[in-house]
Amino acid sequence: MERRLSVIMSADLVGFTRLMERDETGTWTQLSALRKELIDPTLTGRDGVIFKTTGDGMLAEFKNSIDAIEAAVAVQSAVYERYQALVQDERLVFRVGIDMGDVIVDGDDLIGDAVNVAARLQGVCQPGGVCISEAVFKAVQRNTKIPFEDIGPVELRNRSESVRSYVWRYGVIAAAADSEWATIGGTQPTGSSSKRETASSTSPLALPSVAVLSFQNFSSDEELGYFSSGIAEDITTELYRFNSFSVVSRTSAFMYAGETKSAQEIGQELGARYVLEGSVRKLGPRVRITAQLIDVDGNDHVWAERFDIELSEIFDAQDQIVAKIVGTVGDGIERHQRQKSKHLAPAELEAYELMLRGLELHKQGYVSYEQAVETHSLFSQAVEKDPDLARARAWKVCSGSRLWPAQVEQEVLDAYVDEALGELNKVLALDEEDPETHRMYGAICAWRRNFDEAKFHIDKALTVNPNNAHVLAKSTNFYSNYGDPEKALELIKRAITINPHHPDWYWQEFGLACWANEEYEAATEHLVKSSTRADVDHAYLAASHAALGNAAEAEGNARRFEEINPDTTAEMFVNRQSFRLDEMRARLADQLTTAGLA
């Protein structure tokens, strides 16, 4: 049996099935040309040998780690440059994983753990990035200026042990000097500077981290023991979807199962700022599940909840419980960080804290123009301090849309939108999996009546993180206007379940979804729950009351709408709504006219 030490690269095309379904011939032609013109020559030019291909991917062997990562970075850089002018849905984007180790030679094929790990690293890599194992990183760290970010131990499918991993992402981590990029055949990432230090000498953004401990089983029921471990494992997996904090690996956190140490002690040992712990207890025919989030620094409770369910329903209810815990914990960590940032003086605020302060105001909804200005200013300051803080750039775009003039020529408005989409494209280049950015992109596309592209981005946001209550609630608006009110109602109900202490504007989205579904009584019930009502609330209250035949209430809300927005007619308001179906536009116009809105 022949063996040899090899460096293995695994690469695949992201979304191959979707691309082929949409345009089979075009996708395959593009991929074939890309292989022939760029990928294969780049790999073979650095002594790489492609030993296996699939429809959307390949495995290649290299003699050393330097050649492997330089080839990978050069390919990813060139592919990005080639497709950056296209809309997100039309680009070809790859993921790359690299590992090294002993392999078995079987004819033209290679078999071994290094092959498996490279493929698994590729599977967890962000689109457009390169993910390498610790073994590869140690082999190259003194011999290359290509910046990699330490992302810690990563759980890989079907492996008993995690693998410490490092990532390079185009345009995210500080770039190496121009000369270095010229040497490896790539181009310098957008916004980078040859004067900036590499990631090996500067630490990445210090996001707060959370450790999920194995839930304790306070019963002798073996099935509940499986449930206790399973629910904590599911929570860990789902929390990985959030990008506002990091998650300690399951392997590290679960090592403390059965220990008598406090959550604070465990958090300090794991380097986690928050610890989520829980328990499962049998109470006759029912089971009580408790969960609590603890701030390690302050040793206090950020959030706590309990769930009482029938024993016979426990496994059926697992998904709903996990979603509720995950959504609440995700929002709770971010909210707690925002509260802590309030105690810092302006001069002490870093980019991340500035962004958090902006979010504190932004997520309250549109309260006043002055607040909108302050919110946009905070996000702008965050971007000035850290141009690579993708979420701050995205929120800057979203908050900026609130400052667009209500009455403006179409040409000027188009310029605002073009600028916003251009900025969001830059954000997606920094983080292609950010759900908030996809949600914003979808909202703008819907406003432009580009509903197919809008739906792609909205659905992408919901897929990337189905437990982000804010994304769920905002996506409700798209589906209400799209003409799928049942989907809209499903989303807003889930958002409220996950985040019961939500801001008032959730009620507006609930009311609009009910209006879209012609549930006018329910629409009025939800729209009046907001403590501060905008012109939108009064418009749909007027329309719903008109549909119900409540003339006085309809007229009263029409007059309140005119007081808030005296220069807007019924026709102008209707045209502002991003309806896909003409029948919805006609229905709203008729109801507002009936309510007495000119």
C-alpha positions as CSV (number, residue, x, y, z in Angstrom):
1,M,0.0,0.0,0.0
2,E,1.6,3.3,-1.1
3,R,1.3,6.2,1.2
4,R,2.6,9.8,1.0
5,L,2.3,13.2,2.8
6,S,0.0,15.5,0.8
7,V,-1.8,18.8,0.9
8,I,-5.4,18.4,-0.2
9,M,-7.6,21.1,-1.6
10,S,-11.4,20.6,-1.9
11,A,-13.5,23.2,-3.9
12,D,-17.1,23.4,-5.0
13,L,-19.5,25.8,-6.6
14,V,-22.0,27.3,-4.3
15,G,-25.7,26.8,-5.2
16,F,-24.9,24.5,-8.2
17,T,-28.4,22.9,-8.2
18,R,-30.2,26.2,-8.1
19,L,-28.0,27.6,-10.9
20,M,-28.5,24.5,-13.1
21,E,-32.3,24.5,-12.5
22,R,-32.5,28.2,-13.6
23,D,-30.1,27.9,-16.6
24,E,-28.6,24.5,-17.2
25,T,-26.8,25.3,-20.4
26,G,-25.5,28.7,-19.4
27,T,-24.3,27.6,-16.0
28,W,-22.4,24.6,-17.4
29,T,-20.9,26.7,-20.2
30,Q,-19.7,29.3,-17.7
31,L,-18.3,26.7,-15.3
32,S,-16.5,24.8,-18.1
33,A,-14.9,28.1,-19.4
34,L,-13.9,29.1,-15.9
35,R,-12.2,25.7,-15.3
36,K,-10.4,25.9,-18.6
37,E,-9.4,29.6,-18.5
38,L,-8.7,30.2,-14.9
39,I,-9.0,27.4,-12.3
40,D,-7.1,24.5,-13.8
41,P,-4.2,26.7,-15.1
42,T,-3.9,28.4,-11.7
43,L,-3.7,25.1,-9.8
44,T,-1.4,23.3,-12.2
45,G,0.8,26.4,-12.4
46,R,1.6,25.8,-8.7
47,D,2.2,22.0,-9.2
48,G,-1.4,21.1,-8.2
49,V,-2.9,17.9,-9.6
50,I,-6.6,17.6,-9.9
51,F,-7.3,13.9,-9.0
52,K,-11.1,13.9,-8.8
53,T,-14.0,16.0,-10.2
54,T,-17.7,16.1,-9.6
55,G,-20.3,18.2,-11.5
56,D,-19.7,21.2,-9.2
57,G,-16.4,20.5,-7.5
58,M,-13.0,19.0,-7.4
59,L,-10.2,17.6,-5.3
60,A,-6.5,18.6,-5.9
61,E,-3.2,17.5,-4.4
62,F,-0.3,19.8,-3.8
63,K,3.3,19.1,-2.8
64,N,3.3,21.9,-0.1
65,S,0.9,24.2,1.8
66,I,2.3,27.5,0.4
67,D,1.4,26.5,-3.2
68,A,-2.0,25.2,-2.1
69,I,-3.2,28.4,-0.3
70,E,-1.7,30.7,-2.8
71,A,-3.4,28.9,-5.6
72,A,-6.7,29.0,-3.7
73,V,-6.5,32.7,-2.8
74,A,-5.5,33.6,-6.4
75,V,-8.5,31.6,-7.8
76,Q,-11.0,33.1,-5.3
77,S,-9.6,36.7,-6.0
78,A,-9.8,36.3,-9.7
79,V,-13.3,34.7,-9.6
80,Y,-14.6,37.6,-7.5
81,E,-13.1,40.2,-9.8
82,R,-14.7,38.5,-12.8
83,Y,-18.2,38.4,-11.4
84,Q,-18.5,41.3,-9.0
85,A,-20.3,43.5,-11.6
86,L,-23.2,40.9,-11.8
87,V,-26.1,40.7,-9.4
88,Q,-25.7,38.2,-6.6
89,D,-27.9,35.6,-8.1
90,E,-25.9,35.4,-11.3
91,R,-22.4,35.0,-9.9
92,L,-20.3,31.8,-9.7
93,V,-19.0,31.6,-6.2
94,F,-16.8,28.9,-4.8
95,R,-15.9,27.5,-1.3
96,V,-12.4,26.0,-0.7
97,G,-11.1,23.8,2.2
98,I,-7.5,22.7,2.6
99,D,-5.9,20.1,4.9
100,M,-2.6,18.1,5.0
101,G,-1.8,14.6,6.1
102,D,-0.9,11.1,5.2
103,V,-2.9,9.7,2.3
104,I,-3.3,6.3,0.6
105,V,-2.6,6.2,-3.1
106,D,-5.1,4.1,-5.1
107,G,-4.3,4.5,-8.8
108,D,-5.2,8.0,-9.7
109,D,-7.2,8.5,-6.5
110,L,-6.2,9.5,-3.0
111,I,-7.9,8.3,0.1
112,G,-7.4,9.4,3.7
113,D,-8.3,11.7,6.6
114,A,-6.8,14.7,4.9
115,V,-9.1,14.3,2.0
116,N,-12.1,14.0,4.3
117,V,-11.2,17.0,6.4
118,A,-10.5,19.2,3.4
119,A,-14.0,18.4,2.1
120,R,-15.6,19.1,5.5
121,L,-13.7,22.4,5.8
122,Q,-14.9,23.4,2.4
123,G,-18.5,22.6,3.5
124,V,-18.3,25.0,6.4
125,C,-16.4,27.7,4.6
126,Q,-18.1,30.9,3.7
127,P,-18.8,31.4,0.0
128,G,-15.8,33.1,-1.7
129,G,-13.5,32.1,1.1
130,V,-10.7,29.7,1.9
131,C,-10.8,27.6,5.1
132,I,-7.6,25.8,6.2
133,S,-6.8,23.5,9.1
134,E,-4.4,24.3,11.9
135,A,-1.8,21.9,10.4
136,V,-1.8,23.9,7.2
137,F,-1.7,27.2,9.0
138,K,1.3,26.2,11.1
139,A,3.1,25.1,8.0
140,V,2.7,28.5,6.3
141,Q,2.4,31.2,8.9
142,R,6.0,32.2,8.8
143,N,6.3,32.0,5.0
144,T,3.3,34.0,3.7
145,K,1.7,37.3,4.2
146,I,-1.7,36.1,3.2
147,P,-3.9,37.0,6.2
148,F,-5.9,34.3,7.9
149,E,-8.3,34.7,10.8
150,D,-8.4,32.2,13.6
151,I,-12.0,31.0,14.0
152,G,-11.2,28.4,16.7
153,P,-12.3,24.8,16.9
154,V,-14.9,23.8,14.3
155,E,-17.2,20.9,14.5
156,L,-17.1,18.8,11.3
157,R,-19.7,16.3,10.3
158,N,-19.0,12.7,11.2
159,R,-15.8,13.5,13.1
160,S,-15.5,12.9,16.8
161,E,-13.0,15.8,17.3
162,S,-13.2,19.4,16.3
163,V,-10.6,20.9,14.0
164,R,-9.0,24.3,14.8
165,S,-9.5,26.3,11.6
166,Y,-8.5,29.6,9.9
167,V,-10.2,31.5,7.2
168,W,-9.4,34.0,4.4
169,R,-12.2,35.9,2.9
170,Y,-11.9,38.3,0.0
171,G,-12.0,41.9,1.2
172,V,-12.7,41.1,4.8
173,I,-9.4,40.5,6.5
174,A,-6.6,43.1,6.2
175,A,-4.8,42.6,2.9
176,A,-1.2,41.9,2.4
177,A,1.1,44.3,0.6
178,D,0.6,45.0,-3.1
179,S,3.8,43.3,-3.9
180,E,2.7,40.1,-2.1
181,W,-0.6,40.0,-4.0
182,A,1.3,40.6,-7.3
183,T,3.6,37.7,-6.4
184,I,0.7,35.2,-5.9
185,G,-1.1,36.4,-9.0
186,G,-4.2,37.9,-7.3
187,T,-5.4,41.5,-6.9
188,Q,-5.5,43.5,-3.7
189,P,-9.0,43.3,-2.0
190,T,-11.2,46.4,-2.2
191,G,-10.7,48.9,0.6
192,S,-7.4,47.3,1.7
193,S,-4.2,49.1,2.3
194,S,-0.6,47.9,2.0
195,K,0.1,49.9,5.2
196,R,-2.4,47.8,7.2
197,E,-1.0,45.0,9.3
198,T,-2.0,41.4,8.4
199,A,-4.4,39.4,10.5
200,S,-1.5,37.5,12.1
201,S,-0.5,40.7,13.9
202,T,-3.9,42.2,14.6
203,S,-6.9,40.6,16.3
204,P,-10.2,40.2,14.5
205,L,-13.3,42.0,15.7
206,A,-13.9,40.9,19.3
207,L,-17.5,39.7,19.1
208,P,-19.1,38.5,22.4
209,S,-19.1,34.7,22.7
210,V,-21.6,32.3,24.2
211,A,-21.1,28.8,25.5
212,V,-24.1,26.4,25.5
213,L,-23.8,23.8,28.3
214,S,-25.4,20.4,28.1
215,F,-28.8,20.6,29.8
216,Q,-29.0,18.7,33.1
217,N,-31.5,15.9,33.4
218,F,-33.0,15.9,36.8
219,S,-34.8,12.6,36.4
220,S,-34.0,8.9,36.1
221,D,-35.7,8.7,32.7
222,E,-33.1,7.7,30.1
223,E,-35.1,9.2,27.2
224,L,-35.0,12.6,28.9
225,G,-31.3,12.2,29.1
226,Y,-31.1,12.0,25.3
227,F,-33.5,14.9,25.0
228,S,-31.4,17.0,27.4
229,S,-28.2,16.5,25.3
230,G,-30.2,16.8,22.0
231,I,-31.8,20.1,22.8
232,A,-28.5,21.7,23.8
233,E,-26.8,20.4,20.7
234,D,-29.6,21.8,18.5
235,I,-29.4,25.2,20.2
236,T,-25.6,25.3,19.6
237,T,-26.1,24.5,15.9
238,E,-28.8,27.2,15.5
239,L,-26.9,29.9,17.3
240,Y,-24.1,29.5,14.7
241,R,-26.4,31.2,12.3
242,F,-26.1,34.5,14.1
243,N,-23.3,36.8,13.1
244,S,-23.5,39.2,16.1
245,F,-21.7,36.8,18.4
246,S,-19.5,33.7,18.3
247,V,-20.3,30.3,19.8
248,V,-18.0,28.1,21.7
249,S,-17.7,24.7,20.1
250,R,-20.0,22.0,21.4
251,T,-17.1,19.7,22.2
252,S,-15.5,22.2,24.5
253,A,-18.8,23.2,26.2
254,F,-20.1,19.7,26.7
255,M,-16.9,18.7,28.5
256,Y,-18.3,20.3,31.6
257,A,-21.4,18.0,31.7
258,G,-21.8,16.8,35.3
259,E,-19.3,19.3,36.7
260,T,-20.1,21.2,39.9
261,K,-18.5,24.4,38.7
262,S,-20.7,27.5,38.4
263,A,-21.7,29.0,35.1
264,Q,-19.4,31.9,35.8
265,E,-16.4,29.7,36.4
266,I,-17.1,27.6,33.2
267,G,-17.5,30.8,31.2
268,Q,-14.2,32.2,32.4
269,E,-12.4,29.0,31.6
270,L,-13.9,28.8,28.1
271,G,-13.3,32.5,27.5
272,A,-17.1,33.0,26.9
273,R,-18.9,36.3,27.8
274,Y,-22.2,34.5,28.1
275,V,-23.2,31.0,29.2
276,L,-26.5,29.3,28.4
277,E,-27.5,26.6,30.8
278,G,-30.7,24.6,31.3
279,S,-32.3,21.6,32.9
280,V,-35.1,19.1,32.2
281,R,-37.2,17.9,35.1
282,K,-40.1,15.4,35.1
283,L,-43.2,16.5,37.0
284,G,-45.7,13.6,36.9
285,P,-47.1,13.5,33.3
286,R,-45.4,16.8,32.4
287,V,-41.9,17.9,31.8
288,R,-40.4,21.3,32.8
289,I,-37.6,22.7,30.7
290,T,-35.7,25.7,32.0
291,A,-33.1,27.8,30.3
292,Q,-31.1,30.8,31.5
293,L,-28.5,33.1,29.9
294,I,-25.8,34.3,32.3
295,D,-23.5,37.3,31.8
296,V,-20.1,35.9,33.0
297,D,-18.5,39.3,33.7
298,G,-21.4,40.6,35.9
299,N,-22.5,37.1,37.1
300,D,-26.1,38.0,36.6
301,H,-29.0,36.7,34.6
302,V,-29.7,38.3,31.2
303,W,-32.7,36.1,30.5
304,A,-34.6,33.1,31.8
305,E,-37.5,31.1,30.6
306,R,-39.3,27.8,31.4
307,F,-41.5,25.5,29.3
308,D,-44.1,23.1,30.7
309,I,-45.2,20.4,28.2
310,E,-46.8,17.0,28.3
311,L,-44.3,14.1,28.4
312,S,-45.9,12.5,25.4
313,E,-45.3,15.6,23.3
314,I,-41.7,16.4,24.4
315,F,-39.9,15.3,21.2
316,D,-42.6,16.8,19.0
317,A,-42.2,20.1,20.7
318,Q,-38.3,20.1,20.6
319,D,-38.1,22.2,17.4
320,Q,-40.4,24.9,18.8
321,I,-38.6,25.1,22.1
322,V,-35.2,25.3,20.4
323,A,-36.5,28.1,18.1
324,K,-37.9,30.1,21.0
325,I,-34.7,29.8,23.1
326,V,-32.4,30.5,20.1
327,G,-34.3,33.5,18.9
328,T,-34.6,35.0,22.4
329,V,-31.0,34.3,23.3
330,G,-29.8,35.8,20.0
331,D,-31.8,39.0,20.6
332,G,-30.9,39.0,24.3
333,I,-27.2,39.0,23.8
334,E,-27.3,41.8,21.3
335,R,-29.7,43.8,23.5
336,H,-27.5,43.3,26.6
337,Q,-24.5,44.5,24.6
338,R,-26.4,47.6,23.5
339,Q,-27.3,48.3,27.1
340,K,-23.7,48.0,28.2
341,S,-22.5,50.3,25.5
342,K,-24.7,53.1,27.0
343,H,-22.3,53.5,29.9
344,L,-19.3,54.3,27.6
345,A,-18.3,57.9,26.8
346,P,-18.4,58.8,23.1
347,A,-14.6,58.9,22.9
348,E,-14.4,55.3,24.3
349,L,-16.8,53.9,21.7
350,E,-15.3,51.5,19.2
351,A,-17.0,50.7,15.8
352,Y,-18.9,47.7,17.3
353,E,-20.3,49.7,20.2
354,L,-21.3,52.5,17.9
355,M,-23.2,50.0,15.7
356,L,-24.9,48.6,18.8
357,R,-26.1,52.1,19.8
358,G,-27.4,52.6,16.3
359,L,-29.3,49.4,16.5
360,E,-30.8,50.4,19.8
361,L,-32.5,53.3,18.1
362,H,-33.1,51.7,14.7
363,K,-35.0,48.7,16.0
364,Q,-37.5,50.9,17.8
365,G,-38.9,51.8,14.4
366,Y,-39.4,55.2,12.8
367,V,-40.2,57.4,15.8
368,S,-39.1,60.8,14.5
369,Y,-36.9,62.3,11.8
370,E,-34.5,63.5,14.5
371,Q,-34.0,60.0,15.8
372,A,-33.5,58.7,12.2
373,V,-30.7,61.3,11.7
374,E,-29.0,60.2,15.0
375,T,-29.3,56.5,14.1
376,H,-27.8,57.1,10.7
377,S,-25.0,59.1,12.2
378,L,-24.1,56.3,14.7
379,F,-23.9,53.8,11.9
380,S,-21.8,56.2,9.8
381,Q,-19.4,56.7,12.6
382,A,-19.0,52.9,13.0
383,V,-18.2,52.5,9.3
384,E,-15.6,55.4,9.5
385,K,-13.9,53.6,12.4
386,D,-14.0,50.1,10.8
387,P,-14.9,50.0,7.0
388,D,-14.8,46.2,7.1
389,L,-17.6,46.0,9.8
390,A,-20.1,44.6,7.3
391,R,-23.2,44.8,9.5
392,A,-22.6,48.5,10.2
393,R,-22.4,49.2,6.5
394,A,-25.6,47.4,5.9
395,W,-27.5,49.2,8.7
396,K,-26.1,52.5,7.5
397,V,-27.9,51.8,4.2
398,C,-31.1,50.7,5.9
399,S,-31.3,53.7,8.3
400,G,-30.3,56.0,5.4
401,S,-33.5,55.1,3.6
402,R,-35.5,56.8,6.3
403,L,-33.9,60.1,5.4
404,W,-34.9,59.9,1.7
405,P,-37.3,62.8,0.9
406,A,-41.0,61.8,0.7
407,Q,-41.5,63.9,-2.4
408,V,-38.7,63.8,-4.9
409,E,-38.2,63.4,-8.6
410,Q,-38.0,59.8,-9.8
411,E,-34.5,60.4,-11.2
412,V,-33.2,61.6,-7.9
413,L,-34.9,58.7,-6.0
414,D,-33.4,56.2,-8.5
415,A,-30.0,57.6,-7.7
416,Y,-30.6,57.0,-4.0
417,V,-31.6,53.4,-4.7
418,D,-28.6,52.8,-7.0
419,E,-26.3,54.0,-4.3
420,A,-28.0,51.9,-1.6
421,L,-27.8,48.7,-3.8
422,G,-24.2,49.4,-4.6
423,E,-23.3,49.7,-0.9
424,L,-25.2,46.5,-0.1
425,N,-23.3,44.7,-2.8
426,K,-20.1,45.7,-1.1
427,V,-21.5,44.4,2.2
428,L,-22.3,41.0,0.6
429,A,-18.8,40.9,-0.7
430,L,-17.7,41.1,2.9
431,D,-20.2,38.7,4.2
432,E,-22.3,36.8,1.7
433,E,-24.3,35.0,4.3
434,D,-25.5,38.0,6.3
435,P,-29.3,37.6,6.7
436,E,-30.0,41.3,7.4
437,T,-28.2,42.4,4.3
438,H,-30.2,40.0,2.1
439,R,-33.4,41.2,3.8
440,M,-32.5,44.8,3.0
441,Y,-31.5,44.0,-0.5
442,G,-34.8,42.2,-1.0
443,A,-36.8,45.1,0.4
444,I,-35.2,47.6,-2.1
445,C,-35.7,45.2,-5.0
446,A,-39.4,44.9,-4.1
447,W,-39.7,48.7,-3.9
448,R,-38.3,48.7,-7.5
449,R,-40.9,46.1,-8.4
450,N,-38.2,43.5,-9.1
451,F,-40.1,40.8,-7.3
452,D,-38.2,37.7,-8.4
453,E,-34.9,39.1,-7.2
454,A,-36.5,40.4,-4.1
455,K,-38.0,37.1,-3.2
456,F,-34.6,35.4,-3.7
457,H,-33.0,37.7,-1.2
458,I,-35.8,37.6,1.3
459,D,-35.9,33.8,1.2
460,K,-32.1,33.7,1.5
461,A,-32.3,35.8,4.7
462,L,-35.0,33.4,6.1
463,T,-32.9,30.4,5.2
464,V,-29.7,31.7,6.6
465,N,-31.3,32.4,10.0
466,P,-34.9,31.3,10.5
467,N,-34.8,32.2,14.1
468,N,-33.9,35.9,13.8
469,A,-37.1,37.6,14.9
470,H,-36.2,41.0,13.3
471,V,-35.7,39.3,9.9
472,L,-38.9,37.4,10.3
473,A,-40.9,40.5,11.2
474,K,-39.4,42.6,8.4
475,S,-39.9,39.8,5.8
476,T,-43.6,39.8,6.7
477,N,-43.9,43.1,4.9
478,F,-42.5,41.7,1.7
479,Y,-44.9,38.7,1.7
480,S,-47.9,41.0,2.6
481,N,-47.2,43.1,-0.5
482,Y,-46.2,40.1,-2.6
483,G,-49.7,38.8,-2.3
484,D,-49.0,35.8,0.0
485,P,-50.6,36.9,3.2
486,E,-50.7,33.4,4.7
487,K,-46.9,33.3,4.5
488,A,-46.8,36.8,6.0
489,L,-49.0,35.8,8.9
490,E,-46.9,32.7,9.5
491,L,-43.7,34.8,9.7
492,I,-45.1,37.6,12.0
493,K,-46.6,35.0,14.4
494,R,-43.3,33.2,14.6
495,A,-41.5,36.5,15.2
496,I,-43.7,37.4,18.1
497,T,-43.4,33.9,19.6
498,I,-39.6,34.1,19.4
499,N,-39.5,37.7,20.6
500,P,-42.5,38.4,22.9
501,H,-41.0,41.7,24.1
502,H,-40.8,43.1,20.6
503,P,-41.0,46.7,19.6
504,D,-44.4,48.3,18.6
505,W,-43.7,48.1,14.8
506,Y,-44.3,44.4,14.9
507,W,-48.0,45.2,15.4
508,Q,-48.0,47.3,12.3
509,E,-46.6,44.3,10.2
510,F,-49.2,42.1,11.8
511,G,-52.0,44.5,10.9
512,L,-50.8,44.9,7.3
513,A,-50.6,41.1,6.9
514,C,-54.2,40.8,8.2
515,W,-55.3,43.6,5.8
516,A,-53.6,41.7,2.9
517,N,-55.6,38.6,3.9
518,E,-58.8,40.6,4.1
519,E,-59.1,40.0,7.8
520,Y,-60.1,43.6,8.5
521,E,-61.3,43.2,12.1
522,A,-58.0,41.6,13.1
523,A,-56.1,44.3,11.2
524,T,-57.7,47.1,13.2
525,E,-57.1,45.1,16.5
526,H,-53.3,44.9,15.8
527,L,-52.8,48.3,14.3
528,V,-54.1,50.1,17.3
529,K,-51.7,48.3,19.6
530,S,-48.8,50.6,18.7
531,S,-48.2,53.4,21.2
532,T,-47.0,55.7,18.5
533,R,-48.8,55.5,15.1
534,A,-47.3,56.5,11.8
535,D,-49.2,57.6,8.7
536,V,-49.0,54.0,7.5
537,D,-51.0,52.8,10.5
538,H,-53.7,55.4,10.1
539,A,-54.0,54.7,6.3
540,Y,-54.5,51.0,6.8
541,L,-56.8,51.6,9.8
542,A,-58.9,53.9,7.6
543,A,-58.9,51.3,4.8
544,S,-59.9,48.4,7.2
545,H,-62.6,50.4,8.9
546,A,-64.0,51.4,5.5
547,A,-64.1,47.8,4.4
548,L,-66.0,47.0,7.6
549,G,-68.5,49.8,7.1
550,N,-67.3,51.8,10.1
551,A,-67.6,55.2,8.5
552,A,-66.7,57.3,11.6
553,E,-63.6,55.4,12.4
554,A,-62.5,55.3,8.8
555,E,-62.9,59.1,8.4
556,G,-61.2,59.8,11.7
557,N,-58.1,57.8,10.7
558,A,-58.1,59.5,7.2
559,R,-58.1,62.9,8.9
560,R,-55.2,61.8,11.2
561,F,-53.3,60.6,8.2
562,E,-53.7,64.0,6.5
563,E,-52.5,65.8,9.7
564,I,-49.3,63.7,9.7
565,N,-48.8,63.8,5.9
566,P,-50.7,66.8,4.5
567,D,-49.0,66.7,1.1
568,T,-49.8,63.0,0.3
569,T,-52.9,62.0,-1.5
570,A,-54.6,58.6,-1.5
571,E,-53.2,58.0,-5.0
572,M,-49.6,58.9,-3.9
573,F,-49.8,56.7,-0.9
574,V,-51.1,53.7,-2.8
575,N,-48.3,54.1,-5.4
576,R,-45.8,54.0,-2.6
577,Q,-46.9,50.5,-1.6
578,S,-44.7,47.7,-3.1
579,F,-47.7,45.6,-4.3
580,R,-47.0,42.9,-6.8
581,L,-50.7,42.4,-7.7
582,D,-52.8,45.2,-9.2
583,E,-55.9,44.0,-7.4
584,M,-54.3,44.9,-4.0
585,R,-53.5,48.3,-5.3
586,A,-57.1,48.8,-6.5
587,R,-58.5,47.5,-3.3
588,L,-56.5,49.8,-1.1
589,A,-57.3,52.8,-3.4
590,D,-61.0,52.1,-3.2
591,Q,-61.0,51.7,0.6
592,L,-59.1,54.9,1.2
593,T,-61.4,56.8,-1.2
594,T,-64.4,55.4,0.8
595,A,-62.7,56.6,4.0
596,G,-62.7,60.1,2.6
597,L,-59.0,60.4,1.9
598,A,-58.6,62.7,-1.2
